[in-house]
Amino acid sequence: MALKRLVALCYRQQMGRWLAALALVLAFATPAYTQMPGRLLPAGKLGELTGRQHAFPLIQIGGEVLRLSPGALIYDENNRTLVHGNLPQSANVLYVREPSGDVSRIYILRPVELEALRRTEKPSSPFR
């Protein structure tokens, strides 16, 4: 009986150390999982969306009225898809155009993404 208690006591102390180590690891690992991962944005053009002013296949970005391609996708700040009717009144966007000129994808940008894209955007050359 005494041997049983001694073994249980040893395992209890060892288990306490393991639980403390596990709690420490989880405390430092949890913030990495709770952070919002960055989106991978394609190459495109930056613009200001002014929504709900035109009928369905048309959309106004900046001063230009563009046509959405069939199957075009609109992503909000949380990378969820939106329909044309749920567009915000205005937002900063990144949009991708097809060779035909239609817009195939629109990404509504977070302020952090907008700043990062503006920093990496190269100024246009005056010789083009």
N, CA, C and O atoms as a GROMACS GRO file, in nm:
protein
  512
    1MET      N    1   0.082  -0.119   0.000
    1MET     CA    2   0.000   0.000   0.000
    1MET      C    3   0.087   0.126   0.000
    1MET      O    4   0.056   0.222  -0.070
    2ALA      N    5   0.192   0.126   0.077
    2ALA     CA    6   0.281   0.242   0.084
    2ALA      C    7   0.352   0.263  -0.049
    2ALA      O    8   0.375   0.376  -0.092
    3LEU      N    9   0.386   0.152  -0.116
    3LEU     CA   10   0.452   0.161  -0.246
    3LEU      C   11   0.357   0.223  -0.349
    3LEU      O   12   0.398   0.302  -0.435
    4LYS      N   13   0.230   0.184  -0.339
    4LYS     CA   14   0.129   0.241  -0.430
    4LYS      C   15   0.116   0.392  -0.413
    4LYS      O   16   0.107   0.467  -0.510
    5ARG      N   17   0.117   0.436  -0.287
    5ARG     CA   18   0.107   0.579  -0.259
    5ARG      C   19   0.231   0.654  -0.307
    5ARG      O   20   0.221   0.766  -0.358
    6LEU      N   21   0.346   0.593  -0.290
    6LEU     CA   22   0.470   0.655  -0.334
    6LEU      C   23   0.474   0.670  -0.486
    6LEU      O   24   0.514   0.775  -0.537
    7VAL      N   25   0.431   0.567  -0.559
    7VAL     CA   26   0.427   0.572  -0.705
    7VAL      C   27   0.325   0.677  -0.750
    7VAL      O   28   0.353   0.754  -0.842
    8ALA      N   29   0.209   0.681  -0.688
    8ALA     CA   30   0.106   0.779  -0.724
    8ALA      C   31   0.155   0.921  -0.698
    8ALA      O   32   0.128   1.011  -0.777
    9LEU      N   33   0.227   0.941  -0.588
    9LEU     CA   34   0.281   1.072  -0.555
    9LEU      C   35   0.385   1.117  -0.658
    9LEU      O   36   0.388   1.233  -0.698
   10CYS      N   37   0.471   1.024  -0.701
   10CYS     CA   38   0.572   1.058  -0.802
   10CYS      C   39   0.506   1.096  -0.934
   10CYS      O   40   0.545   1.194  -0.998
   11TYR      N   41   0.407   1.020  -0.974
   11TYR     CA   42   0.338   1.050  -1.100
   11TYR      C   43   0.260   1.181  -1.091
   11TYR      O   44   0.249   1.254  -1.189
   12ARG      N   45   0.206   1.210  -0.974
   12ARG     CA   46   0.129   1.332  -0.955
   12ARG      C   47   0.220   1.453  -0.971
   12ARG      O   48   0.182   1.551  -1.035
   13GLN      N   49   0.342   1.447  -0.913
   13GLN     CA   50   0.435   1.559  -0.927
   13GLN      C   51   0.481   1.573  -1.072
   13GLN      O   52   0.493   1.684  -1.123
   14GLN      N   53   0.506   1.459  -1.137
   14GLN     CA   54   0.547   1.462  -1.276
   14GLN      C   55   0.433   1.517  -1.365
   14GLN      O   56   0.457   1.596  -1.456
   15MET      N   57   0.313   1.474  -1.337
   15MET     CA   58   0.197   1.519  -1.414
   15MET      C   59   0.177   1.669  -1.396
   15MET      O   60   0.141   1.739  -1.491
   16GLY      N   61   0.199   1.720  -1.274
   16GLY     CA   62   0.187   1.862  -1.249
   16GLY      C   63   0.286   1.942  -1.332
   16GLY      O   64   0.253   2.049  -1.384
   17ARG      N   65   0.408   1.891  -1.344
   17ARG     CA   66   0.509   1.959  -1.426
   17ARG      C   67   0.469   1.960  -1.573
   17ARG      O   68   0.483   2.060  -1.642
   18TRP      N   69   0.418   1.846  -1.619
   18TRP     CA   70   0.376   1.837  -1.760
   18TRP      C   71   0.259   1.930  -1.789
   18TRP      O   72   0.255   1.995  -1.893
   19LEU      N   73   0.165   1.935  -1.695
   19LEU     CA   74   0.051   2.026  -1.714
   19LEU      C   75   0.095   2.173  -1.714
   19LEU      O   76   0.044   2.253  -1.792
   20ALA      N   77   0.190   2.207  -1.628
   20ALA     CA   78   0.241   2.344  -1.625
   20ALA      C   79   0.312   2.377  -1.757
   20ALA      O   80   0.296   2.487  -1.811
   21ALA      N   81   0.391   2.283  -1.809
   21ALA     CA   82   0.461   2.305  -1.936
   21ALA      C   83   0.361   2.317  -2.051
   21ALA      O   84   0.377   2.401  -2.140
   22LEU      N   85   0.257   2.233  -2.050
   22LEU     CA   86   0.156   2.239  -2.154
   22LEU      C   87   0.080   2.372  -2.149
   22LEU      O   88   0.052   2.431  -2.254
   23ALA      N   89   0.047   2.418  -2.030
   23ALA     CA   90  -0.023   2.546  -2.016
   23ALA      C   91   0.064   2.661  -2.066
   23ALA      O   92   0.014   2.754  -2.129
   24LEU      N   93   0.194   2.655  -2.040
   24LEU     CA   94   0.286   2.758  -2.087
   24LEU      C   95   0.294   2.758  -2.239
   24LEU      O   96   0.293   2.865  -2.301
   25VAL      N   97   0.303   2.641  -2.299
   25VAL     CA   98   0.309   2.632  -2.445
   25VAL      C   99   0.180   2.684  -2.508
   25VAL      O  100   0.184   2.758  -2.606
   26LEU      N  101   0.066   2.646  -2.452
   26LEU     CA  102  -0.062   2.692  -2.507
   26LEU      C  103  -0.080   2.843  -2.490
   26LEU      O  104  -0.141   2.907  -2.576
   27ALA      N  105  -0.029   2.897  -2.383
   27ALA     CA  106  -0.042   3.041  -2.360
   27ALA      C  107   0.032   3.121  -2.466
   27ALA      O  108  -0.015   3.227  -2.509
   28PHE      N  109   0.148   3.071  -2.510
   28PHE     CA  110   0.224   3.143  -2.612
   28PHE      C  111   0.184   3.104  -2.754
   28PHE      O  112   0.208   3.181  -2.847
   29ALA      N  113   0.124   2.990  -2.773
   29ALA     CA  114   0.086   2.945  -2.908
   29ALA      C  115  -0.051   2.998  -2.949
   29ALA      O  116  -0.077   3.013  -3.068
   30THR      N  117  -0.138   3.026  -2.855
   30THR     CA  118  -0.274   3.068  -2.887
   30THR      C  119  -0.281   3.198  -2.966
   30THR      O  120  -0.360   3.204  -3.061
   31PRO      N  121  -0.206   3.303  -2.935
   31PRO     CA  122  -0.217   3.425  -3.015
   31PRO      C  123  -0.185   3.406  -3.163
   31PRO      O  124  -0.240   3.477  -3.247
   32ALA      N  125  -0.100   3.312  -3.196
   32ALA     CA  126  -0.069   3.287  -3.336
   32ALA      C  127  -0.191   3.233  -3.410
   32ALA      O  128  -0.208   3.261  -3.529
   33TYR      N  129  -0.273   3.159  -3.342
   33TYR     CA  130  -0.391   3.104  -3.407
   33TYR      C  131  -0.507   3.203  -3.411
   33TYR      O  132  -0.595   3.191  -3.496
   34THR      N  133  -0.508   3.301  -3.322
   34THR     CA  134  -0.618   3.394  -3.319
   34THR      C  135  -0.599   3.513  -3.412
   34THR      O  136  -0.693   3.589  -3.436
   35GLN      N  137  -0.478   3.531  -3.464
   35GLN     CA  138  -0.455   3.641  -3.556
   35GLN      C  139  -0.517   3.610  -3.691
   35GLN      O  140  -0.519   3.496  -3.735
   36MET      N  141  -0.568   3.714  -3.755
   36MET     CA  142  -0.628   3.699  -3.887
   36MET      C  143  -0.517   3.682  -3.990
   36MET      O  144  -0.429   3.768  -4.001
   37PRO      N  145  -0.519   3.573  -4.064
   37PRO     CA  146  -0.413   3.556  -4.164
   37PRO      C  147  -0.430   3.657  -4.277
   37PRO      O  148  -0.541   3.697  -4.310
   38GLY      N  149  -0.318   3.698  -4.334
   38GLY     CA  150  -0.322   3.792  -4.445
   38GLY      C  151  -0.376   3.725  -4.571
   38GLY      O  152  -0.357   3.605  -4.591
   39ARG      N  153  -0.442   3.803  -4.653
   39ARG     CA  154  -0.495   3.750  -4.778
   39ARG      C  155  -0.388   3.758  -4.885
   39ARG      O  156  -0.306   3.851  -4.886
   40LEU      N  157  -0.389   3.663  -4.974
   40LEU     CA  158  -0.304   3.670  -5.091
   40LEU      C  159  -0.383   3.741  -5.200
   40LEU      O  160  -0.479   3.686  -5.254
   41LEU      N  161  -0.342   3.862  -5.230
   41LEU     CA  162  -0.414   3.941  -5.328
   41LEU      C  163  -0.343   3.933  -5.463
   41LEU      O  164  -0.221   3.937  -5.470
   42PRO      N  165  -0.421   3.921  -5.571
   42PRO     CA  166  -0.358   3.913  -5.703
   42PRO      C  167  -0.312   4.051  -5.750
   42PRO      O  168  -0.343   4.153  -5.689
   43ALA      N  169  -0.239   4.051  -5.860
   43ALA     CA  170  -0.200   4.178  -5.921
   43ALA      C  171  -0.325   4.240  -5.982
   43ALA      O  172  -0.401   4.173  -6.050
   44GLY      N  173  -0.344   4.365  -5.957
   44GLY     CA  174  -0.462   4.434  -6.008
   44GLY      C  175  -0.446   4.583  -5.993
   44GLY      O  176  -0.335   4.632  -5.971
   45LYS      N  177  -0.555   4.654  -6.005
   45LYS     CA  178  -0.554   4.800  -5.995
   45LYS      C  179  -0.627   4.843  -5.869
   45LYS      O  180  -0.727   4.782  -5.829
   46LEU      N  181  -0.577   4.948  -5.806
   46LEU     CA  182  -0.645   5.006  -5.691
   46LEU      C  183  -0.747   5.108  -5.740
   46LEU      O  184  -0.727   5.175  -5.840
   47GLY      N  185  -0.857   5.117  -5.667
   47GLY     CA  186  -0.959   5.214  -5.702
   47GLY      C  187  -1.055   5.237  -5.588
   47GLY      O  188  -1.048   5.169  -5.485
   48GLU      N  189  -1.143   5.333  -5.605
   48GLU     CA  190  -1.246   5.364  -5.505
   48GLU      C  191  -1.380   5.321  -5.561
   48GLU      O  192  -1.424   5.370  -5.665
   49LEU      N  193  -1.444   5.229  -5.492
   49LEU     CA  194  -1.573   5.177  -5.534
   49LEU      C  195  -1.683   5.272  -5.487
   49LEU      O  196  -1.684   5.314  -5.371
   50THR      N  197  -1.772   5.305  -5.575
   50THR     CA  198  -1.893   5.378  -5.537
   50THR      C  199  -2.009   5.290  -5.578
   50THR      O  200  -2.047   5.286  -5.695
   51GLY      N  201  -2.064   5.220  -5.482
   51GLY     CA  202  -2.160   5.115  -5.511
   51GLY      C  203  -2.304   5.162  -5.520
   51GLY      O  204  -2.336   5.276  -5.488
   52ARG      N  205  -2.389   5.072  -5.564
   52ARG     CA  206  -2.535   5.085  -5.572
   52ARG      C  207  -2.582   5.204  -5.657
   52ARG      O  208  -2.686   5.262  -5.628
   53GLN      N  209  -2.507   5.240  -5.759
   53GLN     CA  210  -2.551   5.350  -5.843
   53GLN      C  211  -2.594   5.301  -5.981
   53GLN      O  212  -2.659   5.374  -6.055
   54HIS      N  213  -2.557   5.179  -6.014
   54HIS     CA  214  -2.585   5.128  -6.148
   54HIS      C  215  -2.653   4.992  -6.140
   54HIS      O  216  -2.648   4.924  -6.037
   55ALA      N  217  -2.718   4.954  -6.249
   55ALA     CA  218  -2.784   4.824  -6.256
   55ALA      C  219  -2.680   4.712  -6.252
   55ALA      O  220  -2.560   4.737  -6.264
   56PHE      N  221  -2.726   4.589  -6.234
   56PHE     CA  222  -2.642   4.475  -6.200
   56PHE      C  223  -2.509   4.457  -6.273
   56PHE      O  224  -2.407   4.457  -6.205
   57PRO      N  225  -2.501   4.443  -6.401
   57PRO     CA  226  -2.366   4.409  -6.450
   57PRO      C  227  -2.269   4.526  -6.447
   57PRO      O  228  -2.151   4.508  -6.473
   58LEU      N  229  -2.317   4.646  -6.415
   58LEU     CA  230  -2.231   4.764  -6.415
   58LEU      C  231  -2.190   4.801  -6.273
   58LEU      O  232  -2.265   4.783  -6.177
   59ILE      N  233  -2.069   4.852  -6.263
   59ILE     CA  234  -2.015   4.893  -6.134
   59ILE      C  235  -1.926   5.014  -6.157
   59ILE      O  236  -1.858   5.023  -6.259
   60GLN      N  237  -1.927   5.108  -6.064
   60GLN     CA  238  -1.845   5.228  -6.080
   60GLN      C  239  -1.727   5.221  -5.985
   60GLN      O  240  -1.742   5.211  -5.864
   61ILE      N  241  -1.608   5.227  -6.044
   61ILE     CA  242  -1.484   5.232  -5.967
   61ILE      C  243  -1.411   5.357  -6.012
   61ILE      O  244  -1.374   5.371  -6.128
   62GLY      N  245  -1.390   5.447  -5.918
   62GLY     CA  246  -1.333   5.577  -5.953
   62GLY      C  247  -1.434   5.653  -6.038
   62GLY      O  248  -1.552   5.659  -6.003
   63GLY      N  249  -1.389   5.711  -6.147
   63GLY     CA  250  -1.480   5.781  -6.236
   63GLY      C  251  -1.522   5.696  -6.354
   63GLY      O  252  -1.585   5.745  -6.448
   64GLU      N  253  -1.488   5.568  -6.351
   64GLU     CA  254  -1.511   5.478  -6.464
   64GLU      C  255  -1.623   5.380  -6.434
   64GLU      O  256  -1.627   5.320  -6.326
   65VAL      N  257  -1.714   5.362  -6.528
   65VAL     CA  258  -1.820   5.263  -6.513
   65VAL      C  259  -1.773   5.137  -6.586
   65VAL      O  260  -1.749   5.139  -6.706
   66LEU      N  261  -1.760   5.028  -6.510
   66LEU     CA  262  -1.708   4.902  -6.562
   66LEU      C  263  -1.816   4.796  -6.559
   66LEU      O  264  -1.915   4.808  -6.486
   67ARG      N  265  -1.797   4.693  -6.638
   67ARG     CA  266  -1.892   4.582  -6.644
   67ARG      C  267  -1.832   4.461  -6.571
   67ARG      O  268  -1.715   4.428  -6.589
   68LEU      N  269  -1.915   4.397  -6.490
   68LEU     CA  270  -1.872   4.274  -6.425
   68LEU      C  271  -1.882   4.159  -6.525
   68LEU      O  272  -1.978   4.150  -6.600
   69SER      N  273  -1.782   4.074  -6.525
   69SER     CA  274  -1.784   3.959  -6.615
   69SER      C  275  -1.881   3.855  -6.559
   69SER      O  276  -1.912   3.857  -6.440
   70PRO      N  277  -1.930   3.764  -6.644
   70PRO     CA  278  -2.013   3.655  -6.592
   70PRO      C  279  -1.932   3.573  -6.492
   70PRO      O  280  -1.820   3.531  -6.522
   71GLY      N  281  -1.987   3.550  -6.376
   71GLY     CA  282  -1.916   3.474  -6.272
   71GLY      C  283  -1.817   3.556  -6.194
   71GLY      O  284  -1.732   3.500  -6.125
   72ALA      N  285  -1.826   3.687  -6.201
   72ALA     CA  286  -1.735   3.773  -6.125
   72ALA      C  287  -1.757   3.753  -5.976
   72ALA      O  288  -1.869   3.728  -5.930
   73LEU      N  289  -1.649   3.765  -5.900
   73LEU     CA  290  -1.656   3.748  -5.756
   73LEU      C  291  -1.618   3.878  -5.687
   73LEU      O  292  -1.522   3.946  -5.726
   74ILE      N  293  -1.693   3.912  -5.583
   74ILE     CA  294  -1.666   4.030  -5.502
   74ILE      C  295  -1.640   3.980  -5.361
   74ILE      O  296  -1.724   3.914  -5.301
   75TYR      N  297  -1.521   4.014  -5.308
   75TYR     CA  298  -1.482   3.970  -5.174
   75TYR      C  299  -1.483   4.088  -5.078
   75TYR      O  300  -1.436   4.197  -5.113
   76ASP      N  301  -1.537   4.068  -4.957
   76ASP     CA  302  -1.535   4.174  -4.857
   76ASP      C  303  -1.404   4.169  -4.778
   76ASP      O  304  -1.313   4.094  -4.814
   77GLU      N  305  -1.394   4.248  -4.672
   77GLU     CA  306  -1.272   4.256  -4.592
   77GLU      C  307  -1.235   4.124  -4.525
   77GLU      O  308  -1.118   4.098  -4.498
   78ASN      N  309  -1.334   4.041  -4.499
   78ASN     CA  310  -1.312   3.912  -4.433
   78ASN      C  311  -1.306   3.797  -4.531
   78ASN      O  312  -1.317   3.681  -4.491
   79ASN      N  313  -1.289   3.828  -4.659
   79ASN     CA  314  -1.275   3.729  -4.766
   79ASN      C  315  -1.402   3.648  -4.790
   79ASN      O  316  -1.395   3.534  -4.838
   80ARG      N  317  -1.516   3.704  -4.757
   80ARG     CA  318  -1.644   3.641  -4.789
   80ARG      C  319  -1.694   3.700  -4.919
   80ARG      O  320  -1.666   3.816  -4.950
   81THR      N  321  -1.768   3.622  -4.995
   81THR     CA  322  -1.819   3.674  -5.122
   81THR      C  323  -1.946   3.755  -5.099
   81THR      O  324  -2.027   3.723  -5.012
   82LEU      N  325  -1.961   3.859  -5.178
   82LEU     CA  326  -2.077   3.946  -5.173
   82LEU      C  327  -2.148   3.943  -5.308
   82LEU      O  328  -2.088   3.909  -5.410
   83VAL      N  329  -2.275   3.979  -5.306
   83VAL     CA  330  -2.347   3.999  -5.431
   83VAL      C  331  -2.353   4.149  -5.458
   83VAL      O  332  -2.331   4.230  -5.368
   84HIS      N  333  -2.381   4.184  -5.579
   84HIS     CA  334  -2.382   4.324  -5.623
   84HIS      C  335  -2.472   4.411  -5.536
   84HIS      O  336  -2.439   4.526  -5.508
   85GLY      N  337  -2.584   4.358  -5.493
   85GLY     CA  338  -2.679   4.434  -5.412
   85GLY      C  339  -2.631   4.466  -5.272
   85GLY      O  340  -2.686   4.555  -5.209
   86ASN      N  341  -2.529   4.396  -5.221
   86ASN     CA  342  -2.479   4.419  -5.086
   86ASN      C  343  -2.349   4.499  -5.083
   86ASN      O  344  -2.279   4.499  -4.982
   87LEU      N  345  -2.317   4.566  -5.192
   87LEU     CA  346  -2.195   4.647  -5.195
   87LEU      C  347  -2.208   4.766  -5.101
   87LEU      O  348  -2.316   4.822  -5.086
   88PRO      N  349  -2.097   4.805  -5.037
   88PRO     CA  350  -2.101   4.926  -4.954
   88PRO      C  351  -2.112   5.050  -5.042
   88PRO      O  352  -2.084   5.044  -5.162
   89GLN      N  353  -2.151   5.161  -4.982
   89GLN     CA  354  -2.163   5.287  -5.058
   89GLN      C  355  -2.030   5.329  -5.117
   89GLN      O  356  -2.025   5.375  -5.232
   90SER      N  357  -1.924   5.315  -5.041
   90SER     CA  358  -1.791   5.345  -5.093
   90SER      C  359  -1.688   5.261  -5.018
   90SER      O  360  -1.704   5.232  -4.900
   91ALA      N  361  -1.583   5.224  -5.090
   91ALA     CA  362  -1.477   5.143  -5.030
   91ALA      C  363  -1.355   5.146  -5.120
   91ALA      O  364  -1.367   5.167  -5.241
   92ASN      N  365  -1.239   5.126  -5.061
   92ASN     CA  366  -1.117   5.112  -5.140
   92ASN      C  367  -1.108   4.966  -5.184
   92ASN      O  368  -1.125   4.875  -5.104
   93VAL      N  369  -1.082   4.946  -5.312
   93VAL     CA  370  -1.083   4.811  -5.367
   93VAL      C  371  -0.960   4.785  -5.453
   93VAL      O  372  -0.893   4.877  -5.499
   94LEU      N  373  -0.934   4.658  -5.472
   94LEU     CA  374  -0.839   4.609  -5.570
   94LEU      C  375  -0.922   4.529  -5.668
   94LEU      O  376  -0.996   4.440  -5.628
   95TYR      N  377  -0.910   4.559  -5.797
   95TYR     CA  378  -0.991   4.487  -5.894
   95TYR      C  379  -0.904   4.432  -6.005
   95TYR      O  380  -0.800   4.487  -6.040
   96VAL      N  381  -0.950   4.319  -6.059
   96VAL     CA  382  -0.878   4.247  -6.164
   96VAL      C  383  -0.964   4.248  -6.289
   96VAL      O  384  -1.082   4.213  -6.286
   97ARG      N  385  -0.904   4.290  -6.400
   97ARG     CA  386  -0.977   4.296  -6.527
   97ARG      C  387  -0.932   4.183  -6.618
   97ARG      O  388  -0.815   4.142  -6.617
   98GLU      N  389  -1.025   4.135  -6.696
   98GLU     CA  390  -0.996   4.034  -6.798
   98GLU      C  391  -0.945   4.105  -6.923
   98GLU      O  392  -0.956   4.227  -6.934
   99PRO      N  393  -0.889   4.031  -7.018
   99PRO     CA  394  -0.844   4.094  -7.143
   99PRO      C  395  -0.958   4.164  -7.219
   99PRO      O  396  -0.934   4.259  -7.294
  100SER      N  397  -1.081   4.117  -7.200
  100SER     CA  398  -1.195   4.182  -7.266
  100SER      C  399  -1.231   4.316  -7.203
  100SER      O  400  -1.309   4.392  -7.261
  101GLY      N  401  -1.176   4.345  -7.086
  101GLY     CA  402  -1.205   4.471  -7.017
  101GLY      C  403  -1.304   4.457  -6.903
  101GLY      O  404  -1.319   4.548  -6.823
  102ASP      N  405  -1.371   4.341  -6.894
  102ASP     CA  406  -1.466   4.318  -6.785
  102ASP      C  407  -1.390   4.292  -6.654
  102ASP      O  408  -1.277   4.245  -6.656
  103VAL      N  409  -1.454   4.324  -6.543
  103VAL     CA  410  -1.395   4.301  -6.411
  103VAL      C  411  -1.432   4.161  -6.365
  103VAL      O  412  -1.549   4.126  -6.358
  104SER      N  413  -1.330   4.081  -6.333
  104SER     CA  414  -1.357   3.943  -6.291
  104SER      C  415  -1.356   3.926  -6.140
  104SER      O  416  -1.428   3.840  -6.087
  105ARG      N  417  -1.276   4.006  -6.069
  105ARG     CA  418  -1.270   3.996  -5.923
  105ARG      C  419  -1.252   4.133  -5.861
  105ARG      O  420  -1.181   4.218  -5.915
  106ILE      N  421  -1.317   4.152  -5.748
  106ILE     CA  422  -1.304   4.276  -5.671
  106ILE      C  423  -1.278   4.237  -5.526
  106ILE      O  424  -1.348   4.153  -5.470
  107TYR      N  425  -1.177   4.299  -5.467
  107TYR     CA  426  -1.143   4.277  -5.327
  107TYR      C  427  -1.161   4.409  -5.253
  107TYR      O  428  -1.093   4.507  -5.283
  108ILE      N  429  -1.253   4.412  -5.156
  108ILE     CA  430  -1.268   4.529  -5.070
  108ILE      C  431  -1.155   4.521  -4.968
  108ILE      O  432  -1.141   4.421  -4.898
  109LEU      N  433  -1.075   4.626  -4.960
  109LEU     CA  434  -0.951   4.622  -4.883
  109LEU      C  435  -0.968   4.673  -4.741
  109LEU      O  436  -1.046   4.765  -4.714
  110ARG      N  437  -0.893   4.613  -4.651
  110ARG     CA  438  -0.878   4.665  -4.516
  110ARG      C  439  -0.779   4.781  -4.523
  110ARG      O  440  -0.700   4.788  -4.617
  111PRO      N  441  -0.781   4.872  -4.426
  111PRO     CA  442  -0.685   4.983  -4.427
  111PRO      C  443  -0.539   4.936  -4.428
  111PRO      O  444  -0.455   4.998  -4.492
  112VAL      N  445  -0.509   4.828  -4.357
  112VAL     CA  446  -0.372   4.776  -4.353
  112VAL      C  447  -0.330   4.726  -4.491
  112VAL      O  448  -0.217   4.750  -4.534
  113GLU      N  449  -0.420   4.656  -4.559
  113GLU     CA  450  -0.389   4.606  -4.693
  113GLU      C  451  -0.370   4.720  -4.792
  113GLU      O  452  -0.283   4.714  -4.878
  114LEU      N  453  -0.453   4.823  -4.779
  114LEU     CA  454  -0.442   4.937  -4.868
  114LEU      C  455  -0.307   5.005  -4.852
  114LEU      O  456  -0.242   5.039  -4.952
  115GLU      N  457  -0.264   5.025  -4.729
  115GLU     CA  458  -0.133   5.087  -4.704
  115GLU      C  459  -0.020   5.001  -4.760
  115GLU      O  460   0.074   5.053  -4.819
  116ALA      N  461  -0.029   4.870  -4.740
  116ALA     CA  462   0.076   4.780  -4.790
  116ALA      C  463   0.081   4.784  -4.943
  116ALA      O  464   0.190   4.785  -5.001
  117LEU      N  465  -0.034   4.787  -5.008
  117LEU     CA  466  -0.037   4.793  -5.154
  117LEU      C  467   0.014   4.927  -5.206
  117LEU      O  468   0.082   4.931  -5.308
  118ARG      N  469  -0.016   5.034  -5.138
  118ARG     CA  470   0.032   5.165  -5.180
  118ARG      C  471   0.183   5.177  -5.164
  118ARG      O  472   0.250   5.244  -5.244
  119ARG      N  473   0.237   5.112  -5.060
  119ARG     CA  474   0.382   5.115  -5.040
  119ARG      C  475   0.455   5.036  -5.148
  119ARG      O  476   0.563   5.076  -5.192
  120THR      N  477   0.398   4.923  -5.191
  120THR     CA  478   0.465   4.840  -5.290
  120THR      C  479   0.436   4.883  -5.432
  120THR      O  480   0.503   4.836  -5.525
  121GLU      N  481   0.339   4.971  -5.452
  121GLU     CA  482   0.304   5.017  -5.587
  121GLU      C  483   0.418   5.104  -5.640
  121GLU      O  484   0.463   5.196  -5.573
  122LYS      N  485   0.463   5.074  -5.761
  122LYS     CA  486   0.572   5.148  -5.821
  122LYS      C  487   0.516   5.270  -5.895
  122LYS      O  488   0.412   5.260  -5.959
  123PRO      N  489   0.584   5.383  -5.887
  123PRO     CA  490   0.536   5.498  -5.962
  123PRO      C  491   0.551   5.473  -6.112
  123PRO      O  492   0.646   5.410  -6.158
  124SER      N  493   0.454   5.524  -6.188
  124SER     CA  494   0.458   5.501  -6.333
  124SER      C  495   0.568   5.586  -6.396
  124SER      O  496   0.596   5.697  -6.352
  125SER      N  497   0.627   5.532  -6.497
  125SER     CA  498   0.737   5.599  -6.566
  125SER      C  499   0.681   5.707  -6.660
  125SER      O  500   0.583   5.682  -6.729
  126PRO      N  501   0.741   5.825  -6.664
  126PRO     CA  502   0.691   5.930  -6.753
  126PRO      C  503   0.725   5.902  -6.899
  126PRO      O  504   0.674   5.971  -6.988
  127PHE      N  505   0.810   5.803  -6.927
  127PHE     CA  506   0.854   5.774  -7.064
  127PHE      C  507   0.770   5.671  -7.134
  127PHE      O  508   0.801   5.636  -7.248
  128ARG      N  509   0.663   5.620  -7.071
  128ARG     CA  510   0.577   5.519  -7.137
  128ARG      C  511   0.472   5.580  -7.220
  128ARG      O  512   0.393   5.509  -7.282
   0.00000   0.00000   0.00000
